[in-house]
Amino acid sequence: MEYNFDELSVQKIVTWAQNTQFPQSVQLTNYEDIYNVNRYIVANVYDIQQHYPDPLYNAAITRLYRLKEYLETHPL
């Protein structure tokens, strides 16, 4: 999946993150475990809201995209 960092795309992924029910924890890969998904969402959304469009914080946007991809392929 190609990740978009334009304003509309970022607004959409943040809105998705703020309005989605999440499991308590997720194992994205063999090396990436998120033990508290809600806190993970809050931290990344905060970084995006405080620093967008600074490209240094595109990692926070990418993390949300990756979580969304995972949840689309591993439904609750």
C-alpha positions as CSV (number, residue, x, y, z in Angstrom):
1,M,0.0,0.0,0.0
2,E,1.2,3.5,-0.8
3,Y,1.0,5.9,2.1
4,N,-0.2,9.4,1.3
5,F,0.9,12.4,3.5
6,D,-1.3,15.1,1.9
7,E,-3.6,17.0,4.3
8,L,-6.8,15.2,3.2
9,S,-5.2,11.7,3.5
10,V,-3.8,12.5,6.9
11,Q,-7.1,13.8,8.1
12,K,-8.8,10.6,7.0
13,I,-6.3,8.3,8.8
14,V,-6.5,10.4,12.0
15,T,-10.4,10.3,11.8
16,W,-10.2,6.6,11.3
17,A,-8.0,6.1,14.3
18,Q,-10.2,8.3,16.5
19,N,-13.4,6.4,15.5
20,T,-12.4,2.8,15.4
21,Q,-12.7,0.1,18.1
22,F,-9.3,-1.6,18.7
23,P,-8.3,-4.7,20.4
24,Q,-6.2,-4.3,23.6
25,S,-3.0,-5.6,21.9
26,V,-1.8,-6.4,18.4
27,Q,1.3,-8.2,17.1
28,L,2.0,-6.4,13.8
29,T,5.0,-8.6,12.9
30,N,7.2,-11.1,14.7
31,Y,9.2,-8.2,16.0
32,E,6.5,-5.6,16.6
33,D,4.0,-6.0,19.5
34,I,1.7,-3.2,20.5
35,Y,0.6,-4.0,24.1
36,N,-1.8,-1.0,24.6
37,V,-3.3,-0.1,21.2
38,N,-5.4,2.7,22.6
39,R,-2.4,4.5,24.1
40,Y,-0.5,3.8,20.8
41,I,-3.3,5.6,18.9
42,V,-3.4,8.5,21.3
43,A,0.3,9.1,21.1
44,N,0.5,8.9,17.3
45,V,-2.6,11.1,16.8
46,Y,-1.1,13.7,19.3
47,D,2.2,13.8,17.4
48,I,0.4,14.3,14.1
49,Q,-1.9,17.0,15.4
50,Q,1.0,18.9,17.0
51,H,3.6,18.6,14.2
52,Y,1.9,18.0,10.8
53,P,3.1,18.8,8.1
54,D,6.7,18.4,9.5
55,P,8.0,15.4,7.5
56,L,9.9,14.3,10.6
57,Y,6.6,13.1,12.0
58,N,5.5,11.1,8.9
59,A,6.5,8.0,10.9
60,A,3.5,8.6,13.2
61,I,1.2,8.7,10.1
62,T,2.9,5.6,8.7
63,R,2.3,3.7,12.0
64,L,-1.4,4.4,11.7
65,Y,-1.5,3.2,8.1
66,R,0.3,0.0,9.1
67,L,-2.1,-0.6,12.0
68,K,-5.1,-0.1,9.7
69,E,-3.6,-2.5,7.1
70,Y,-3.1,-5.1,9.8
71,L,-6.7,-4.7,11.2
72,E,-8.1,-5.0,7.7
73,T,-6.4,-8.3,7.2
74,H,-6.9,-9.6,10.7
75,P,-10.5,-8.6,11.7
76,L,-11.5,-8.6,15.3
